[in-house]
Amino acid sequence: MSLFATSKRETALARIARELRPGLPVVYASGRYSKIDELDAVAGAIFVPKPYNPYKLCELLSQMTATAH
């Protein structure tokens, strides 16, 4: 699950999704925040500040989904 962390609505969505699927990988991306500590993030989530390299982001997502199965 990839979220653009712009409000508490997105972090709440991640919590609900994790309740339904505990092993679901979550990535927060934001240009508003600079680190994950500023968010109400789910445990084990990864934060990617903008601007980010799309190739590195794809690599990160591939790694996360490979380990989630």
Contacts in CASP RR format, 6 or more apart in sequence:
PFRMAT RR
TARGET T0000
AUTHOR 0000-0000-0000
METHOD contacts of the structure
MODEL  1
MSLFATSKRETALARIARELRPGLPVVYASGRYSKIDELDAVAGAIFVPK
PYNPYKLCELLSQMTATAH
1 14 0 8 1.000
1 17 0 8 1.000
1 24 0 8 1.000
1 25 0 8 1.000
1 26 0 8 1.000
1 27 0 8 1.000
2 26 0 8 1.000
2 27 0 8 1.000
2 29 0 8 1.000
2 61 0 8 1.000
3 10 0 8 1.000
3 11 0 8 1.000
3 13 0 8 1.000
3 14 0 8 1.000
3 26 0 8 1.000
3 27 0 8 1.000
3 28 0 8 1.000
3 29 0 8 1.000
4 10 0 8 1.000
4 28 0 8 1.000
4 29 0 8 1.000
4 30 0 8 1.000
5 11 0 8 1.000
5 28 0 8 1.000
5 29 0 8 1.000
5 30 0 8 1.000
5 32 0 8 1.000
5 33 0 8 1.000
5 39 0 8 1.000
5 41 0 8 1.000
5 47 0 8 1.000
6 30 0 8 1.000
6 32 0 8 1.000
8 40 0 8 1.000
10 28 0 8 1.000
11 28 0 8 1.000
11 39 0 8 1.000
11 40 0 8 1.000
11 41 0 8 1.000
11 42 0 8 1.000
14 26 0 8 1.000
14 28 0 8 1.000
14 41 0 8 1.000
14 42 0 8 1.000
14 45 0 8 1.000
15 42 0 8 1.000
17 24 0 8 1.000
17 26 0 8 1.000
18 24 0 8 1.000
18 26 0 8 1.000
18 42 0 8 1.000
23 68 0 8 1.000
24 68 0 8 1.000
25 46 0 8 1.000
25 61 0 8 1.000
25 64 0 8 1.000
25 65 0 8 1.000
25 67 0 8 1.000
25 68 0 8 1.000
26 41 0 8 1.000
26 42 0 8 1.000
26 44 0 8 1.000
26 45 0 8 1.000
26 46 0 8 1.000
27 45 0 8 1.000
27 46 0 8 1.000
27 47 0 8 1.000
27 48 0 8 1.000
27 60 0 8 1.000
27 61 0 8 1.000
27 64 0 8 1.000
28 36 0 8 1.000
28 39 0 8 1.000
28 41 0 8 1.000
28 45 0 8 1.000
28 46 0 8 1.000
28 47 0 8 1.000
28 48 0 8 1.000
29 47 0 8 1.000
29 48 0 8 1.000
29 49 0 8 1.000
29 50 0 8 1.000
29 52 0 8 1.000
29 57 0 8 1.000
30 39 0 8 1.000
30 47 0 8 1.000
30 49 0 8 1.000
30 50 0 8 1.000
31 49 0 8 1.000
31 50 0 8 1.000
31 51 0 8 1.000
33 39 0 8 1.000
33 47 0 8 1.000
33 49 0 8 1.000
34 49 0 8 1.000
35 47 0 8 1.000
35 49 0 8 1.000
36 45 0 8 1.000
36 46 0 8 1.000
36 47 0 8 1.000
39 47 0 8 1.000
41 47 0 8 1.000
46 60 0 8 1.000
46 64 0 8 1.000
48 57 0 8 1.000
48 60 0 8 1.000
END
